[in-house]
Amino acid sequence: MINVVPGHKNDKQLYYDTESDVMWKMEAEALMPWLTGKGVDMGCGMRTINKDVVRCDIDKAVKPDILCSGDKTPFKDGEFDYVCSIHSFEHFPDSKKTLTEWLRIVKKGGVVALVHPDIRFTKKQNPVLDNPGLKENPFNKHYFEHDYDSFIEQLKEWEDLPFRVIDHGMACSSWSFYVILKKT
């Protein structure tokens, strides 16, 4: 089922059955006010933020529009108005390289909108215990696990990258947070 986010600019549609996944709907709605123009959903998985976004994923089983890793994309510099990522940033082994790539493909003044699990509420991934799940889906490995404060501290260390934080907050209570970066 496709749901319309009431009262949102352009009443963008969430391209996913949000009634069966209330938490994901809350996370998506946290990003929606920032997502205007041409966008790309990195690590889209089986769902995406709206029907018009370019869906990118490294897993061909999810049938993305573009099959690629989010840290090395086929897109032109400044091709998009925004990059969104819901629970995918933590899956890249080199998070600075990944963010650098996302900033490369976003226009100056565009945004990178992230939802990230908050390790205070989600368990840290344990390779031994989570091994059966990782065997089933090796793309689900976490490399970059943070709570909100440590995530912001990590961003501060990347002062050489062209962005500033323009919004942040809780995406889903006791589960995740969002951060909006504007390319400078």
C-alpha positions in Angstrom: 0.0 0.0 0.0 1.3 3.5 -0.8 0.5 6.1 1.8 0.5 9.9 1.5 2.1 11.9 4.2 -0.6 14.4 5.0 0.3 18.1 5.3 3.8 17.5 3.8 5.2 19.7 1.0 3.8 18.2 -2.2 2.2 15.4 -0.1 5.0 13.1 -1.1 4.2 9.4 -1.1 5.9 6.8 1.0 6.5 4.0 -1.4 6.1 1.2 1.1 3.4 -0.5 3.2 3.8 1.8 6.1 0.8 0.4 8.0 2.6 -2.8 8.7 5.9 -1.0 9.6 5.0 1.9 11.9 8.5 2.4 13.0 9.9 2.8 9.5 7.0 5.2 8.7 8.1 7.4 11.7 11.7 7.3 10.5 10.7 8.2 6.9 8.4 11.0 8.1 11.4 12.6 10.0 13.2 13.0 6.7 10.3 14.0 4.4 10.4 17.7 5.0 13.9 17.9 3.6 13.5 15.8 0.5 12.5 17.9 -2.4 13.7 17.7 -6.0 15.6 14.8 -7.5 16.8 12.2 -5.0 18.5 8.9 -4.5 17.8 6.4 -1.7 21.1 4.7 -0.8 20.9 1.2 0.5 17.1 1.2 -0.2 16.5 -2.4 0.5 12.9 -3.6 -0.1 11.4 -0.2 0.6 12.0 3.4 -0.3 11.0 6.9 0.8 8.9 7.8 -2.3 8.0 6.5 -5.7 10.1 9.1 -7.6 13.4 8.5 -5.9 16.2 6.5 -7.6 16.6 3.3 -5.6 20.3 2.1 -5.1 21.4 -1.0 -3.4 24.3 -3.5 -3.7 21.9 -6.4 -3.2 20.3 -7.5 -6.5 17.6 -9.4 -4.6 15.9 -6.1 -3.7 15.7 -5.1 -7.4 17.1 -1.6 -7.1 17.0 0.9 -10.0 20.8 1.0 -9.8 22.8 -1.9 -8.6 25.9 -0.4 -6.9 27.6 0.2 -3.7 26.7 3.5 -2.0 30.4 4.3 -1.5 31.1 4.2 -5.3 28.2 5.3 -7.5 27.9 5.8 -11.2 26.3 9.3 -10.8 27.6 12.6 -11.9 28.9 15.3 -9.6 25.9 17.3 -8.2 23.3 15.2 -10.0 20.9 15.1 -7.0 19.1 17.5 -4.7 19.2 15.0 -1.9 20.5 11.6 -0.8 18.5 9.7 1.8 19.5 6.7 3.8 17.4 4.9 6.3 19.4 2.3 8.3 22.1 1.9 5.6 25.0 4.2 6.6 26.1 1.8 9.3 26.6 -0.9 6.6 29.5 0.7 4.9 33.0 -0.2 6.0 34.4 3.3 5.4 31.8 5.8 6.6 33.8 8.8 5.7 34.4 7.5 2.1 30.7 6.9 1.9 29.7 10.3 3.1 32.2 11.9 0.7 30.6 10.0 -2.2 27.1 11.1 -1.2 28.2 14.7 -0.9 29.9 14.5 -4.3 26.6 13.5 -6.0 24.5 16.1 -4.2 24.3 19.7 -5.5 25.7 22.5 -3.5 22.9 23.4 -1.1 21.4 19.9 -1.3 21.0 17.6 1.6 22.1 14.2 2.9 19.3 12.9 5.1 20.2 10.0 7.4 18.3 7.8 9.8 20.6 5.8 12.0 20.0 3.2 14.7 20.8 4.4 18.2 23.0 1.9 19.9 21.7 2.9 23.3 18.4 1.1 22.3 19.4 -1.4 19.6 21.9 -4.1 20.4 25.4 -3.8 19.1 25.8 -6.4 16.3 27.6 -9.5 17.5 29.2 -11.4 14.6 29.0 -14.7 16.5 25.4 -14.4 17.6 24.2 -12.7 14.4 26.2 -15.0 12.1 23.1 -17.0 10.8 21.5 -13.7 9.8 24.7 -12.4 8.2 25.1 -15.7 6.3 21.5 -15.1 4.9 22.2 -11.5 4.1 25.9 -10.6 4.1 25.1 -7.0 3.2 23.5 -6.5 6.7 26.8 -6.3 8.5 27.2 -3.2 10.7 30.6 -1.4 10.6 29.5 2.0 12.0 27.5 1.8 15.2 26.8 4.9 17.3 24.4 6.6 19.6 23.4 10.1 18.7 26.2 11.8 20.6 29.0 9.7 19.2 27.6 10.1 15.7 27.7 13.9 16.0 31.2 13.6 17.4 32.2 11.5 14.4 30.8 14.1 12.0 32.8 16.9 13.8 36.0 15.0 13.0 35.2 15.2 9.3 35.4 19.0 9.2 37.3 18.8 5.9 34.0 17.6 4.2 31.7 20.2 2.7 28.6 20.0 4.9 27.0 21.4 8.0 24.4 19.8 10.3 21.1 21.7 9.8 18.7 19.5 11.7 18.7 16.4 13.9 16.5 14.6 16.4 14.7 11.5 17.3 13.3 9.6 14.4 11.7 6.7 16.3 11.5 6.8 20.1 14.0 4.3 21.7 15.2 3.1 18.4 16.8 5.7 16.0 17.8 9.3 15.3 18.0 11.4 12.2 20.6 13.9 11.0 20.2 16.3 8.1 23.4 17.6 6.4 23.5 20.5 4.0 26.2 20.5 1.4 28.2 23.8 1.6 
